[in-house]
């Protein structure tokens, strides 16, 4: 089976992507050399620049899949669980057993979900779960 031919748009996109990568690698390696007050960009600077570039963007997860968001939402749920009685009072002004049950259930659910998200996000940082 013959290899497929490249379309002009694909070649242009490939060229642009590789030019961007080369420019970024060059800028980072130059910055590392300047930071060390080196007169030349060494091979070590290029290897470190490649590592820095890979860490900063090549395999970066989208914002909604990051552990920071998970921990933040969990903390928000734990903090918001304290406000459940005030929020529910707007819907049930009288002090009834139903209101107390709803407040208790909502607080337990919010605390449980928040603690779960915090612990799960923290364990993801520690590498317990595969990425």
Backbone as JSON, one array per atom type, in Angstrom:
{
  "sequence": "XXXXXXXXXXXXXXXXXXXXXXXXXXXXXXXXXXXXXXXXXXXXXXXXXXXXXXXXXXXXXXXXXXXXXXXXXXXXXXXXXXXXXXXXXXXXXXXXXXXXXXXXXXXXXXXXXXXXXXXXXXXXXXXXXXX",
  "N": [[0.84, -1.18, 0.0], [0.62, 2.16, -0.9], [1.98, 5.17, 0.45], [-0.08, 7.88, 1.56], [-0.49, 10.95, -0.27], [0.53, 14.3, 0.57], [-1.63, 16.97, 1.29], [-1.8, 20.4, 0.24], [-2.65, 22.16, 2.23], [-2.2, 20.67, 4.53], [0.57, 20.38, 4.43], [1.31, 23.07, 4.76], [0.29, 23.56, 7.33], [1.82, 21.75, 8.79], [4.39, 22.77, 8.36], [4.13, 25.31, 9.58], [3.62, 24.57, 12.23], [5.97, 23.16, 12.92], [7.83, 25.23, 12.57], [6.98, 27.01, 14.57], [7.55, 25.42, 16.83], [10.34, 25.16, 16.6], [11.12, 27.86, 16.87], [10.22, 28.44, 19.46], [11.73, 26.61, 20.94], [14.28, 27.59, 20.39], [14.14, 30.17, 21.56], [13.75, 29.54, 24.29], [16.06, 28.03, 24.88], [18.02, 29.97, 24.4], [17.3, 31.8, 26.39], [17.85, 30.25, 28.68], [20.63, 30.01, 28.44], [21.39, 32.71, 28.65], [20.55, 33.2, 31.24], [22.4, 31.74, 32.68], [24.59, 33.22, 32.17], [26.13, 32.48, 29.98], [28.27, 32.38, 27.15], [27.67, 31.0, 24.89], [25.1, 28.99, 23.41], [24.63, 25.91, 24.61], [24.61, 22.3, 24.06], [23.37, 21.13, 26.21], [21.67, 23.17, 27.07], [19.8, 23.15, 25.02], [18.68, 20.6, 25.32], [17.54, 20.91, 27.89], [15.77, 22.97, 27.3], [14.02, 21.66, 25.58], [12.88, 19.88, 27.37], [11.64, 21.68, 29.15], [9.82, 22.92, 27.44], [8.2, 20.75, 26.77], [7.1, 20.17, 29.29], [5.66, 22.47, 29.78], [3.69, 22.72, 27.84], [3.25, 20.73, 25.81], [1.95, 18.28, 26.55], [-0.2, 19.2, 28.0], [-3.1, 19.25, 29.96], [-6.53, 20.05, 29.22], [-8.28, 22.84, 30.76], [-10.52, 21.96, 32.19], [-9.94, 19.38, 32.95], [-7.98, 19.36, 34.83], [-6.24, 18.85, 37.93], [-6.19, 20.94, 39.73], [-8.56, 22.38, 39.41], [-10.37, 20.48, 40.28], [-9.71, 20.23, 43.01], [-10.25, 22.84, 43.82], [-13.03, 23.11, 43.32], [-13.93, 21.18, 45.09], [-13.12, 22.31, 47.55], [-14.7, 24.59, 47.47], [-17.25, 23.44, 47.65], [-17.13, 22.3, 50.22], [-16.83, 24.63, 51.75], [-19.2, 25.98, 51.05], [-21.09, 24.37, 52.15], [-21.55, 25.16, 54.72], [-23.29, 27.27, 54.46], [-25.75, 26.27, 53.84], [-28.02, 26.15, 55.69], [-28.88, 28.88, 55.74], [-29.49, 29.33, 53.04], [-31.54, 27.47, 52.54], [-33.46, 28.44, 54.26], [-34.68, 30.47, 52.88], [-36.45, 29.18, 51.21], [-37.98, 27.58, 52.87], [-39.49, 29.05, 55.26], [-40.52, 28.49, 57.8], [-39.77, 26.65, 60.82], [-39.52, 23.54, 60.43], [-39.71, 19.9, 60.69], [-39.16, 18.84, 58.18], [-37.64, 20.83, 56.96], [-35.33, 20.79, 58.57], [-34.42, 18.21, 58.02], [-33.85, 18.41, 55.28], [-31.83, 20.35, 55.33], [-29.86, 19.02, 56.81], [-29.37, 16.76, 55.17], [-28.51, 18.0, 52.79], [-26.2, 19.32, 53.66], [-24.59, 17.14, 54.42], [-24.31, 15.79, 51.97], [-23.01, 17.76, 50.4], [-20.66, 18.19, 51.9], [-19.57, 15.59, 51.79], [-19.2, 15.23, 48.98], [-17.45, 17.36, 48.46], [-15.19, 16.74, 50.07], [-14.5, 14.31, 48.91], [-13.76, 15.19, 46.29], [-11.56, 16.84, 46.9], [-9.74, 15.02, 48.08], [-9.47, 13.17, 45.97], [-8.37, 14.81, 43.93], [-5.97, 15.52, 45.2], [-4.74, 13.03, 45.45], [-4.39, 12.47, 42.75], [-2.38, 14.29, 42.13], [-0.31, 13.19, 43.57], [0.16, 10.97, 42.08], [-1.21, 8.59, 42.3], [-3.37, 7.78, 40.79], [-3.59, 6.82, 37.39], [-2.68, 8.84, 34.61]],
  "CA": [[0.0, 0.0, 0.0], [1.43, 3.37, -1.02], [1.7, 6.21, 1.45], [-0.91, 8.94, 0.97], [0.21, 12.2, -0.57], [0.19, 15.4, 1.47], [-2.35, 18.1, 0.71], [-1.08, 21.66, 0.44], [-3.02, 22.72, 3.54], [-1.52, 19.87, 5.55], [1.99, 20.76, 4.4], [1.43, 24.4, 5.34], [0.08, 23.44, 8.77], [3.0, 21.07, 9.33], [5.5, 23.72, 8.32], [3.88, 26.33, 10.6], [3.76, 23.95, 13.54], [7.38, 22.89, 13.19], [8.5, 26.52, 12.73], [6.66, 27.49, 15.92], [8.29, 24.61, 17.8], [11.76, 25.54, 16.52], [11.29, 29.2, 17.44], [10.05, 28.35, 20.91], [12.91, 25.91, 21.46], [15.41, 28.51, 20.28], [13.99, 31.22, 22.56], [13.96, 29.0, 25.63], [17.49, 27.68, 25.02], [18.75, 31.25, 24.52], [17.01, 32.32, 27.73], [18.6, 29.47, 29.67], [22.04, 30.38, 28.32], [21.54, 34.06, 29.2], [20.37, 33.11, 32.68], [23.66, 31.25, 33.23], [25.65, 34.12, 31.68], [26.95, 31.72, 29.07], [28.5, 33.06, 25.88], [27.14, 30.15, 23.82], [24.02, 28.05, 23.72], [25.21, 24.58, 24.6], [23.68, 21.2, 23.81], [22.63, 20.96, 27.46], [20.61, 24.17, 27.07], [18.77, 22.7, 24.08], [17.97, 19.48, 25.96], [16.7, 21.46, 28.96], [14.69, 23.74, 26.67], [13.05, 20.69, 25.1], [12.18, 19.38, 28.56], [10.79, 22.77, 29.64], [8.73, 23.09, 26.47], [7.29, 19.62, 26.92], [6.39, 20.3, 30.55], [4.78, 23.63, 29.81], [2.59, 22.79, 26.91], [3.0, 19.65, 24.86], [0.98, 17.32, 27.05], [-0.99, 19.91, 29.0], [-4.52, 18.9, 29.94], [-7.42, 21.22, 29.18], [-8.55, 23.38, 32.08], [-11.57, 21.24, 32.9], [-9.45, 18.07, 33.37], [-6.84, 19.53, 35.72], [-6.5, 18.55, 39.34], [-6.39, 22.18, 40.47], [-9.98, 22.68, 39.37], [-11.05, 19.5, 41.12], [-9.48, 20.59, 44.4], [-10.94, 24.1, 44.06], [-14.47, 22.86, 43.42], [-14.14, 20.47, 46.35], [-13.04, 23.3, 48.63], [-15.89, 25.43, 47.39], [-18.39, 22.68, 48.18], [-16.97, 22.2, 51.67], [-17.13, 25.95, 52.3], [-20.6, 26.33, 50.82], [-21.97, 23.53, 52.97], [-21.89, 25.91, 55.94], [-24.35, 28.23, 54.14], [-26.99, 25.58, 53.49], [-29.18, 26.57, 56.49], [-29.35, 30.2, 55.31], [-30.07, 29.2, 51.71], [-32.8, 26.73, 52.62], [-34.43, 29.27, 54.97], [-35.41, 31.26, 51.9], [-37.51, 28.36, 50.63], [-38.82, 27.06, 53.96], [-39.3, 30.02, 56.36], [-40.88, 27.95, 59.11], [-38.84, 25.65, 61.32], [-40.24, 22.27, 60.42], [-38.82, 18.75, 60.6], [-38.76, 18.69, 56.78], [-36.54, 21.78, 56.72], [-34.14, 20.29, 59.26], [-33.95, 17.03, 57.28], [-33.26, 18.88, 54.02], [-30.57, 21.01, 55.66], [-28.91, 17.99, 57.22], [-29.02, 15.95, 54.0], [-27.73, 18.82, 51.84], [-24.87, 19.55, 54.24], [-23.83, 15.89, 54.35], [-23.98, 15.53, 50.56], [-22.01, 18.74, 49.95], [-19.4, 17.87, 52.58], [-19.04, 14.34, 51.23], [-18.71, 15.46, 47.61], [-16.28, 18.24, 48.53], [-14.04, 15.99, 50.6], [-14.11, 13.35, 47.87], [-13.04, 15.89, 45.22], [-10.26, 17.29, 47.41], [-8.86, 13.86, 48.24], [-9.19, 12.62, 44.64], [-7.42, 15.71, 43.28], [-4.68, 15.42, 45.87], [-4.15, 11.74, 45.07], [-3.94, 12.59, 41.35], [-1.11, 15.0, 42.16], [0.66, 12.24, 44.1], [0.4, 9.94, 41.08], [-1.87, 7.34, 42.63], [-4.2, 7.43, 39.64], [-2.88, 7.0, 36.12], [-3.13, 10.03, 33.9]],
  "C": [[0.89, 1.24, 0.0], [1.01, 4.38, 0.05], [0.87, 7.31, 0.81], [-0.09, 10.21, 0.74], [-0.29, 13.31, 0.36], [-0.57, 16.48, 0.7], [-1.57, 19.37, 1.03], [-1.39, 22.27, 1.79], [-2.32, 21.98, 4.66], [-0.04, 20.2, 5.6], [2.2, 22.12, 5.03], [1.26, 24.36, 6.87], [1.27, 22.76, 9.44], [4.18, 22.02, 9.4], [5.35, 24.78, 9.41], [4.1, 25.77, 12.0], [5.22, 23.69, 13.87], [8.18, 24.18, 13.31], [8.22, 27.11, 14.11], [7.44, 26.74, 16.98], [9.76, 25.0, 17.8], [12.01, 26.9, 17.16], [11.17, 29.17, 18.96], [11.26, 27.68, 21.55], [14.13, 26.83, 21.45], [15.33, 29.61, 21.35], [14.25, 30.71, 23.98], [15.42, 28.65, 25.86], [18.33, 28.94, 25.16], [18.53, 31.86, 25.9], [17.76, 31.57, 28.81], [20.08, 29.83, 29.63], [22.29, 31.77, 28.9], [21.42, 34.04, 30.73], [21.65, 32.62, 33.37], [24.84, 32.13, 32.86], [26.64, 33.38, 30.79], [27.1, 32.49, 27.76], [27.91, 32.29, 24.7], [25.96, 29.34, 24.34], [24.61, 26.66, 23.54], [24.15, 23.52, 24.32], [22.8, 20.95, 25.04], [21.46, 21.95, 27.52], [19.45, 23.74, 26.16], [17.98, 21.54, 24.68], [17.04, 19.97, 27.07], [15.54, 22.25, 28.39], [13.6, 22.8, 26.14], [12.21, 20.14, 26.25], [11.2, 20.43, 29.09], [9.59, 22.96, 28.72], [7.71, 21.95, 26.58], [6.47, 19.73, 28.2], [5.36, 21.42, 30.5], [3.62, 23.56, 28.84], [2.3, 21.6, 26.04], [1.9, 18.7, 25.31], [0.09, 17.94, 28.11], [-2.46, 19.52, 28.84], [-5.35, 20.17, 29.8], [-7.84, 21.62, 30.59], [-9.57, 22.57, 32.86], [-11.14, 19.83, 33.33], [-8.31, 18.17, 34.38], [-7.22, 19.3, 37.17], [-6.74, 19.82, 40.16], [-7.87, 22.56, 40.53], [-10.76, 21.74, 40.28], [-10.91, 19.86, 42.6], [-10.23, 21.89, 44.74], [-12.44, 23.91, 44.2], [-14.79, 22.12, 44.71], [-14.08, 21.4, 47.54], [-14.23, 24.22, 48.65], [-17.13, 24.73, 47.94], [-18.32, 22.55, 49.7], [-17.31, 23.53, 52.32], [-18.6, 26.33, 52.17], [-21.55, 25.49, 51.67], [-22.37, 24.23, 54.27], [-23.05, 26.88, 55.7], [-25.68, 27.58, 53.78], [-28.17, 26.01, 54.36], [-29.74, 27.93, 56.06], [-30.03, 30.12, 53.95], [-31.44, 28.52, 51.77], [-33.86, 27.54, 53.35], [-35.23, 30.15, 54.02], [-36.57, 30.49, 51.29], [-38.49, 27.82, 51.67], [-38.68, 27.98, 55.17], [-39.64, 29.45, 57.73], [-39.87, 26.88, 59.53], [-39.59, 24.33, 61.46], [-39.25, 21.11, 60.39], [-38.33, 18.5, 59.17], [-37.57, 19.59, 56.46], [-35.26, 21.28, 57.36], [-33.56, 19.07, 58.53], [-33.27, 17.44, 55.97], [-31.9, 19.54, 54.28], [-29.5, 19.98, 56.01], [-28.44, 17.17, 56.02], [-28.15, 16.75, 53.03], [-26.32, 19.07, 52.37], [-24.01, 18.29, 54.14], [-23.41, 15.59, 52.92], [-22.88, 16.49, 50.08], [-20.65, 18.48, 50.61], [-18.76, 16.61, 51.99], [-18.47, 14.53, 49.84], [-17.47, 16.33, 47.62], [-15.05, 17.52, 49.03], [-13.57, 14.96, 49.59], [-13.3, 14.04, 46.77], [-11.66, 16.35, 45.68], [-9.29, 16.12, 47.5], [-8.5, 13.26, 46.88], [-8.2, 13.49, 43.89], [-6.04, 15.62, 43.88], [-3.98, 14.12, 45.51], [-3.7, 11.74, 43.61], [-2.59, 13.29, 41.27], [0.0, 14.04, 42.6], [0.94, 11.09, 43.14], [-0.24, 8.61, 41.4], [-2.71, 6.86, 41.47], [-3.4, 7.67, 38.36], [-3.49, 8.18, 35.37], [-3.58, 9.7, 32.56]]
}
